């Protein structure tokens, strides 16, 4: 009886953190601004009759999610740097996807560099995640060297639009509503050796997941590295485990939402409204419960990449995406286990001691 009670208690204590809602809430103004940054390009695309091209600008608008609650010059410098990082990550993707395995190699290098920079400057969540998303989605586009500059430019304009909206919101927050609280910025992490080693492991698992997806001839292999990167964002192994559970369950429900959306065959204006609404809901939930947010991140990502699929292929799309994301989550979980394993940390510490003695 006592053993059963102890087992039930342990099970409850394991599940409870997965269901809890954090008290951390974002200001309503930021929620609206971030949703507009991602959604407005879709409305412009619907108006011009080319929402597919506008999706690239929507991706650029995701850079606004890196806006910190610091003084205006610093937050704008951060956003400008992230917009530049988005553009470089995207350009590297569209320029190298003529060969799948060469593209996987450049993705690995891209993830390594982005991870080193984000960890050196202690960039808080979403950290490297959306850089990886942009880099992976760039590889879904058919290779066309003549369109590379145009595509990258459209994404960059979307990121610039996000910066403009962020500036408008910042001025309103600081000088009109006076609700701004200057929070201390994250300290620079000078342990460059540790950062480089952990970033190398992370990038190898993300790039290796992409190679595995290519080897298995998955229709759209980009879901695997995106899922791996999402899982490995956890600061601890327990956090990675929670993200893994959230990712798989949230994705399953999210794919059901995506199935409903595609079954209704929304037009351009309806799609633009969906992007705006989903973006708002995601930012509302992402700091409260990651699993709830994933339920809406999944259909938004599907909209960005699979808008033109025939209605009759919806069922096959959903099933294949579920497999891809589950595979990527498992790879990310293994990668997180390696990074947070005591033996790995011991070897890194020994290496640091050797370097310091030298």
Helices and strands as residue ranges (DSSP letters): H 2-19, H 28-48, H 51-61, G 62-66, H 72-96, H 100-120, H 129-138, H 145-171, I 172-176, H 192-215, H 222-231, H 237-263, H 268-285, H 290-306, G 311-313, H 314-340, H 342-357
